[in-house]
Amino acid sequence: MRVPHPVPYQGSKRRLAPIIARHIPAGIQVMYEPFAGSAAMSLYAAQHGLAQRFVIGDSLDEIVNLWRGIVEQPDATAAQYRAIWVRQAQAAADYFNRVRARFNRERDPVDLLYLICRCVKNAVRFNASGEFTQSADKRRLGMHPDRMREATAAASRLLRTRVEFRQGDWLHTTSDADVDDFLYLDPPYLGTTIGRDKRYHRQLARDSLIDGLAQLRARGVRFALSYDGSTGAKHYGPPLPDHLGLTRLLIDAGRSSQATLAGRDERTIESLYLLR
């Protein structure tokens, strides 16, 4: 059975999950995913029995609330999504923008789900004020409500009764992890933390990440980290420092959709860091 994928984030590790999962140790009690987004690794691990329990966290409150709704109230979440999706057929051309404005005012997580499904390349973008800013993809309408209903129901079956949801900074939401647990970390890359392309509602400075990883090592907590990489000749930051004691694997993530749209044939290579 295919792993359900109700939140189609750009950068989701859905396709890479089988590769990353090879490096998850056996006997995990709790798997933490503190930069959850699409929660692709938690869903994959739940379907393949890689952990007993899960903690899904994010610093974006609406994503955590969305996952809580998907798992605890899948039918209501799917029905609300259907109502939003269906209205676009008869609505004016600015319907997406009106839903976006409503989300920025009211912060309804199912409005956010519709925006993610319908926006350009499923690429979430926020401005410095925390407002969703990405525009609609005019070539498609977003995930069909029937598929969404199936995906939310399947995700709920996988995670219900064995998941906890947490909102906040990643070190706070994983503060109780111990040696029997495992963290999968997929933070914002360096290229979206410095420079002009600050696309997420919160960035993570490289020094803060390095300090946090050192804390995990000192506590004996096992983890895998997806971070930096390259597309074509463009590199997204230097390797993490040797003193962390990490092994860096390079994973071919396939053709870059952004480069393809620009007329270039380039592949994206992502780094996966593991404890030695």
C-alpha positions as CSV (number, residue, x, y, z in Angstrom):
1,M,0.0,0.0,0.0
2,R,1.3,3.5,-0.8
3,V,2.2,5.8,2.0
4,P,-0.5,8.5,2.3
5,H,0.6,12.0,1.5
6,P,-2.1,14.5,2.3
7,V,0.2,17.6,2.6
8,P,2.2,17.9,-0.6
9,Y,4.9,20.3,0.5
10,Q,7.7,21.2,-1.9
11,G,10.8,19.6,-0.4
12,S,8.9,16.8,1.1
13,K,11.0,13.7,1.7
14,R,8.2,11.4,0.4
15,R,10.3,10.1,-2.5
16,L,13.5,9.9,-0.5
17,A,11.8,8.2,2.5
18,P,12.8,4.6,1.5
19,I,16.4,5.7,1.2
20,I,16.5,7.7,4.4
21,A,14.7,4.9,6.3
22,R,17.5,2.5,5.7
23,H,19.5,4.5,8.2
24,I,16.9,4.5,11.0
25,P,18.1,2.1,13.7
26,A,16.0,-0.8,14.9
27,G,14.1,-0.8,18.2
28,I,13.1,2.9,18.2
29,Q,10.6,3.8,20.9
30,V,9.7,7.3,19.8
31,M,10.5,9.0,16.5
32,Y,10.5,12.8,16.5
33,E,10.0,14.9,13.4
34,P,10.3,18.5,14.7
35,F,10.4,20.1,11.3
36,A,7.3,18.2,10.2
37,G,5.9,20.0,7.2
38,S,4.5,17.1,5.2
39,A,5.5,14.6,8.0
40,A,6.6,12.3,5.2
41,M,9.2,10.4,7.3
42,S,6.7,9.9,10.2
43,L,4.1,8.5,7.8
44,Y,6.7,6.2,6.2
45,A,8.0,5.0,9.5
46,A,4.5,4.4,10.9
47,Q,3.5,2.3,7.8
48,H,6.7,0.2,8.0
49,G,6.8,-0.3,11.8
50,L,10.0,1.5,12.4
51,A,8.9,3.1,15.7
52,Q,6.4,2.5,18.5
53,R,5.3,6.1,18.9
54,F,5.7,9.5,17.1
55,V,6.1,13.2,17.9
56,I,5.1,15.5,15.1
57,G,6.2,19.1,15.7
58,D,6.8,22.3,13.9
59,S,7.3,26.0,14.7
60,L,4.4,26.9,12.4
61,D,1.4,26.5,14.6
62,E,-1.0,26.0,11.7
63,I,0.9,23.0,10.3
64,V,0.7,21.3,13.7
65,N,-3.0,22.1,14.0
66,L,-3.5,20.8,10.4
67,W,-1.9,17.5,11.3
68,R,-3.9,17.3,14.5
69,G,-7.1,17.7,12.4
70,I,-6.0,15.1,9.8
71,V,-5.2,12.5,12.5
72,E,-8.0,13.2,15.0
73,Q,-10.8,14.4,12.7
74,P,-10.0,13.1,9.2
75,D,-13.6,13.2,8.0
76,A,-14.2,16.8,9.1
77,T,-10.9,17.9,7.7
78,A,-11.5,16.3,4.3
79,A,-15.1,17.7,4.2
80,Q,-13.8,21.3,4.9
81,Y,-11.2,20.9,2.2
82,R,-13.8,19.7,-0.2
83,A,-16.0,22.7,0.4
84,I,-13.1,25.1,-0.2
85,W,-11.9,23.2,-3.3
86,V,-15.4,22.9,-4.9
87,R,-16.1,26.6,-4.6
88,Q,-13.2,27.5,-6.9
89,A,-15.1,26.2,-9.9
90,Q,-17.8,28.9,-9.7
91,A,-15.7,31.6,-8.1
92,A,-14.0,34.6,-9.7
93,A,-10.4,34.5,-10.8
94,D,-9.2,35.9,-7.5
95,Y,-10.6,33.0,-5.4
96,F,-7.2,31.7,-4.4
97,N,-6.1,35.2,-3.4
98,R,-9.3,35.6,-1.3
99,V,-8.6,32.3,0.5
100,R,-5.0,33.4,1.0
101,A,-6.1,36.7,2.5
102,R,-8.6,34.8,4.8
103,F,-5.9,32.5,6.0
104,N,-3.6,35.4,6.8
105,R,-6.3,36.9,8.9
106,E,-7.8,33.9,10.6
107,R,-5.1,31.2,10.3
108,D,-7.4,28.3,9.6
109,P,-5.3,25.2,9.0
110,V,-7.5,23.8,6.3
111,D,-7.3,27.1,4.4
112,L,-3.6,26.5,4.5
113,L,-4.0,23.0,3.2
114,Y,-5.9,24.3,0.2
115,L,-3.2,26.9,-0.4
116,I,-0.4,24.4,-0.3
117,C,-2.2,22.0,-2.6
118,R,-3.0,24.8,-5.1
119,C,0.0,27.1,-5.0
120,V,2.9,27.1,-7.5
121,K,5.0,24.0,-7.2
122,N,3.4,23.3,-3.7
123,A,6.1,25.8,-2.6
124,V,5.2,27.4,0.7
125,R,6.3,31.0,1.0
126,F,5.9,33.4,3.9
127,N,6.9,37.0,4.2
128,A,8.6,38.7,7.2
129,S,5.2,39.4,8.7
130,G,4.3,35.7,8.7
131,E,1.8,36.0,5.8
132,F,1.5,33.3,3.2
133,T,2.5,34.9,-0.1
134,Q,2.8,32.2,-2.8
135,S,0.5,32.6,-5.8
136,A,-1.8,30.1,-7.4
137,D,-0.7,27.6,-10.0
138,K,-3.0,28.4,-12.9
139,R,-2.3,25.0,-14.6
140,R,-4.1,22.9,-12.0
141,L,-6.7,23.0,-9.3
142,G,-4.9,21.2,-6.5
143,M,-5.5,17.7,-5.0
144,H,-8.9,16.4,-5.8
145,P,-11.2,16.1,-2.7
146,D,-11.6,12.3,-3.2
147,R,-7.9,11.8,-3.1
148,M,-7.7,14.1,0.0
149,R,-10.4,12.1,1.8
150,E,-8.5,8.8,1.1
151,A,-5.1,10.4,2.2
152,T,-6.4,11.9,5.4
153,A,-8.2,8.6,6.4
154,A,-5.1,6.6,5.7
155,A,-2.9,9.0,7.6
156,S,-5.3,8.9,10.5
157,R,-5.3,5.1,10.6
158,L,-1.5,5.0,10.7
159,L,-1.0,7.6,13.4
160,R,-4.1,7.7,15.6
161,T,-3.5,6.6,19.2
162,R,0.3,6.7,18.9
163,V,1.2,10.3,18.0
164,E,1.7,13.5,20.0
165,F,1.6,17.0,18.4
166,R,3.9,19.8,19.6
167,Q,4.3,23.4,18.6
168,G,7.5,25.4,19.0
169,D,11.2,25.4,18.5
170,W,12.8,22.1,17.6
171,L,15.0,21.8,20.7
172,H,12.0,22.4,22.9
173,T,9.7,19.9,21.1
174,T,12.4,17.2,21.4
175,S,13.7,18.0,24.9
176,D,12.5,14.7,26.4
177,A,14.1,12.5,23.7
178,D,16.5,9.9,25.1
179,V,18.8,7.1,23.9
180,D,15.9,4.8,22.9
181,D,14.5,7.4,20.6
182,F,15.3,8.9,17.1
183,L,15.1,12.3,15.5
184,Y,14.6,12.9,11.8
185,L,15.6,16.6,11.1
186,D,14.7,18.4,8.0
187,P,15.2,22.1,8.8
188,P,15.2,25.0,6.4
189,Y,18.4,24.9,4.3
190,L,21.1,27.5,4.6
191,G,20.0,29.0,1.2
192,T,16.6,29.9,2.7
193,T,18.1,31.3,5.9
194,I,20.6,33.8,4.6
195,G,20.3,36.1,1.6
196,R,17.1,37.3,-0.1
197,D,15.3,33.9,-0.3
198,K,13.9,33.8,3.2
199,R,10.8,31.8,2.2
200,Y,9.7,30.1,5.4
201,H,8.0,31.7,8.4
202,R,11.1,31.0,10.5
203,Q,14.7,30.4,9.5
204,L,17.3,28.4,11.4
205,A,20.8,29.9,11.6
206,R,23.6,27.5,10.9
207,D,25.4,28.2,14.2
208,S,22.2,27.5,16.1
209,L,21.7,24.2,14.2
210,I,25.3,23.2,14.9
211,D,24.9,24.0,18.6
212,G,21.7,22.0,18.8
213,L,23.2,19.0,17.1
214,A,26.1,19.1,19.6
215,Q,23.5,19.1,22.4
216,L,21.9,16.0,21.0
217,R,25.2,14.2,20.8
218,A,25.9,15.1,24.4
219,R,22.6,13.6,25.4
220,G,23.2,10.4,23.4
221,V,20.2,11.0,21.2
222,R,20.3,9.4,17.7
223,F,19.3,11.4,14.7
224,A,19.5,11.8,10.9
225,L,19.7,15.3,9.3
226,S,18.8,16.3,5.8
227,Y,20.6,19.5,5.1
228,D,22.3,21.5,2.3
229,G,23.2,20.0,-1.0
230,S,23.5,21.2,-4.6
231,T,21.6,21.7,-7.8
232,G,23.8,21.7,-10.9
233,A,26.8,23.9,-10.1
234,K,25.0,25.7,-7.3
235,H,25.9,24.6,-3.8
236,Y,23.7,25.5,-0.7
237,G,26.4,25.8,1.9
238,P,29.5,24.1,3.1
239,P,29.5,20.7,4.9
240,L,28.8,20.7,8.6
241,P,32.0,20.8,10.8
242,D,33.9,17.6,11.6
243,H,33.7,18.1,15.4
244,L,30.1,17.0,15.3
245,G,31.2,13.5,14.3
246,L,28.8,13.0,11.5
247,T,29.0,11.0,8.3
248,R,27.7,12.8,5.2
249,L,25.9,10.9,2.5
250,L,24.9,12.4,-0.8
251,I,21.5,11.4,-2.2
252,D,20.3,12.0,-5.7
253,A,16.9,13.7,-5.3
254,G,16.2,13.7,-9.0
255,R,15.7,16.5,-11.6
256,S,15.3,20.0,-10.2
257,S,11.8,21.2,-11.0
258,Q,12.8,24.8,-10.6
259,A,15.7,24.4,-13.0
260,T,13.5,22.5,-15.5
261,L,11.1,25.5,-15.5
262,A,14.0,27.7,-16.3
263,G,15.0,25.5,-19.2
264,R,17.9,23.7,-17.5
265,D,18.4,20.0,-17.0
266,E,20.0,19.8,-13.6
267,R,19.8,17.3,-10.7
268,T,19.4,18.0,-7.1
269,I,21.8,16.3,-4.6
270,E,20.8,16.4,-0.9
271,S,23.0,15.7,2.1
272,L,22.0,13.2,4.7
273,Y,24.1,13.5,7.9
274,L,24.3,10.5,10.3
275,L,26.1,9.8,13.6
276,R,29.3,7.9,13.1
